[in-house]
Amino acid sequence: MSSQHADPDTSGKVAPARRLSLIKRWGLAGEWLVIAAMVYIVFVLFVALFGFTFQPYPHTQTDLFNQLQPPVFMGGTWEHILGTDDLGRDVLSRLIKGVQLSVLIGVIGTAIGAVLGSFLGIVAAHFRGWVEEILMMLVDVQVSLPFIIFALAVLAFVGNSLTILIIVVGIDGWERYARLARSMVLSANQRDYVLAVRSLGLGHFKIYSRHVLPNIMGTLIVQATINLPGVILLESTLSFLGLGVQPPLTSLGQILGVGRDYLILAPWIAVAPGMVIFFLTLSIAIVGDWLRDRLDPTLK
Amino acid sequence: MTRYILIKILRSVFTLWIVVTAVFFVLRASGDPLLSVFSLGTPEATLDVFRVKWGIDKSMWQQYLIYVGDIFRGDFGTSFFDGRQAWDIVMERLPKTLLLGGTTFSVSVVAGVLLGALAALKHGTLWDRGIMTAAVASFSMPSYFLALLLILFFSLHLRWLPTAGASTWQHLILPAVTLGLTLAGSIARFTRSAMLEVLRQSYMRTAQAKGAPKFRQIAWHALPNAAIPTVTVIGFQLGWLIGGSVVIETVFSWPGAGRLFITAVGVRDFAVVQLFILMVASTVIVANLLVDILYGVLDPRISVTGGSK
């Protein structure tokens, strides 16, 4: 811990010294890949939050005189920097809108899975007995069916709306948190600090919320970071197959689905959103790995 | 050991039953299945005829009992669309899926284990970093996007390989590569961490100290021990492979069961969807069961403690 504190500033070069110490404090020295990944994630988050302020056109605005215009670096014009799609809609504008929804669904979906799974895991570890048996049985059920197949069936049969999509995507991965939380709570319940607060007469809710949860939170957050790319990929795959986000809303996967039909004529429609997703999931995976190694080497 | 396996088998059957039941009710929560087959103006009398014919005039519970009873008699229902047995429809598509899945699985297991072991042996070098970065990249890549990029490059640009279909062996290459890359990536990652764990053990130092040749050290002492966690992971990847093949078969118009599933889901063909899910779930459950048993065989310590979960 002592090495985390950099020397006090003596040279007068305040700003560079501070920045260096931040990078060092986070253990980022030399981890250029992780830094680049973080920068990209921050950029995508910025676009998702504030993209509407610099989005050139409404994402649904069609322009039938300018269909399938190439991007500016492929001989197009600055009117449409990343070109237009089959209906003359601006690809850049659609990307910005798509990033917004993909990130939104990814983050909310991951949060749902994390909260639901952790809660059930804690419940299983607390009650033991038949409650635990049933919950672990549900985990087995979840594992036995590839999630995308379950998601496709539900979305096609039960119906599709943004809410249903987010809930379905959110269920993905709950069993991982449940297993993790269960085993961590089981071992925490044997620890002295829990025994101590229990013998002091603290209620169950307070024991879990004030003492156990803060201790297992780090691992759960790392798990959520590791799950996030999967959730983003799941949504994009469902949307690509036409069963996810429905027009007029748009997400990265859905733009790719349109681009697939114009692969020869206008490859940019598919390539642009694909690259955004790929670098996003890659960056989150890199940061997730780094976080795991740093915060919790026991997790695999 | 027998008791342990018996309990596992019972649990698996129970799990499968829950899956079948859950899927049955979830699919029917959507309302009248006839609405997706017939247009809106169809006379009630006609609808009633079909309701009786397909057995959906009965209550949900009656339908469920009939469905489960029929499963035991080997009757998986008829398709609403062409009136054929769902079993025949799925079986017709299955060989192609097995061909694609089998090829992908075997190639990526070999490639993944070799690359993972190589990365572990060259730990900390450029080899290690390169292989691991490629592995992370491979499973961060949306598989359908990789498929489109490969089509764009190898089929449309170079014109080496066909874009869609399944008539020749060349058709197999792109879908298998797309599916296999992701799988090989995650297998490589797990093999590497398992190998690193093993290489740290004292018996490896013993093997080294007694002067065993490098190859023998790796093939005799390291790999078998690293195989234990790796086998588990490979077993669990099977479910992932099936899920992935549903997407990839659709992108490459590969006439397998996965693409059939997407079509069946689109037109809400109950019998076919249910049968497909039943088959996928049983495959994954059996695979997990085998992994559990194999785990016990590979690592005798497990059977003493009675399971790892």
Boltz contact constraints between the chains, C-beta under 6 A:
constraints:
  - contact:
      token1: [A, 140]
      token2: [B, 15]
      max_distance: 6.0
  - contact:
      token1: [A, 141]
      token2: [B, 15]
      max_distance: 6.0
  - contact:
      token1: [A, 141]
      token2: [B, 18]
      max_distance: 6.0
  - contact:
      token1: [A, 141]
      token2: [B, 19]
      max_distance: 6.0
  - contact:
      token1: [A, 144]
      token2: [B, 15]
      max_distance: 6.0
  - contact:
      token1: [A, 144]
      token2: [B, 19]
      max_distance: 6.0
  - contact:
      token1: [A, 144]
      token2: [B, 281]
      max_distance: 6.0
  - contact:
      token1: [A, 144]
      token2: [B, 284]
      max_distance: 6.0
  - contact:
      token1: [A, 144]
      token2: [B, 285]
      max_distance: 6.0
  - contact:
      token1: [A, 145]
      token2: [B, 19]
      max_distance: 6.0
  - contact:
      token1: [A, 145]
      token2: [B, 281]
      max_distance: 6.0
  - contact:
      token1: [A, 146]
      token2: [B, 239]
      max_distance: 6.0
  - contact:
      token1: [A, 146]
      token2: [B, 242]
      max_distance: 6.0
  - contact:
      token1: [A, 146]
      token2: [B, 243]
      max_distance: 6.0
  - contact:
      token1: [A, 148]
      token2: [B, 243]
      max_distance: 6.0
  - contact:
      token1: [A, 149]
      token2: [B, 243]
      max_distance: 6.0
  - contact:
      token1: [A, 152]
      token2: [B, 265]
      max_distance: 6.0
  - contact:
      token1: [A, 153]
      token2: [B, 265]
      max_distance: 6.0
  - contact:
      token1: [A, 153]
      token2: [B, 273]
      max_distance: 6.0
  - contact:
      token1: [A, 156]
      token2: [B, 265]
      max_distance: 6.0
  - contact:
      token1: [A, 157]
      token2: [B, 27]
      max_distance: 6.0
  - contact:
      token1: [A, 157]
      token2: [B, 30]
      max_distance: 6.0
  - contact:
      token1: [A, 158]
      token2: [B, 29]
      max_distance: 6.0
  - contact:
      token1: [A, 158]
      token2: [B, 30]
      max_distance: 6.0
  - contact:
      token1: [A, 229]
      token2: [B, 140]
      max_distance: 6.0
  - contact:
      token1: [A, 233]
      token2: [B, 142]
      max_distance: 6.0
  - contact:
      token1: [A, 236]
      token2: [B, 142]
      max_distance: 6.0
  - contact:
      token1: [A, 237]
      token2: [B, 247]
      max_distance: 6.0
  - contact:
      token1: [A, 240]
      token2: [B, 144]
      max_distance: 6.0
  - contact:
      token1: [A, 263]
      token2: [B, 152]
      max_distance: 6.0
  - contact:
      token1: [A, 264]
      token2: [B, 156]
      max_distance: 6.0
  - contact:
      token1: [A, 267]
      token2: [B, 152]
      max_distance: 6.0
  - contact:
      token1: [A, 270]
      token2: [B, 148]
      max_distance: 6.0
  - contact:
      token1: [A, 274]
      token2: [B, 145]
      max_distance: 6.0
  - contact:
      token1: [A, 277]
      token2: [B, 142]
      max_distance: 6.0
  - contact:
      token1: [A, 278]
      token2: [B, 141]
      max_distance: 6.0
  - contact:
      token1: [A, 281]
      token2: [B, 140]
      max_distance: 6.0
  - contact:
      token1: [A, 282]
      token2: [B, 137]
      max_distance: 6.0
  - contact:
      token1: [A, 282]
      token2: [B, 140]
      max_distance: 6.0
  - contact:
      token1: [A, 285]
      token2: [B, 136]
      max_distance: 6.0
  - contact:
      token1: [A, 285]
      token2: [B, 140]
      max_distance: 6.0
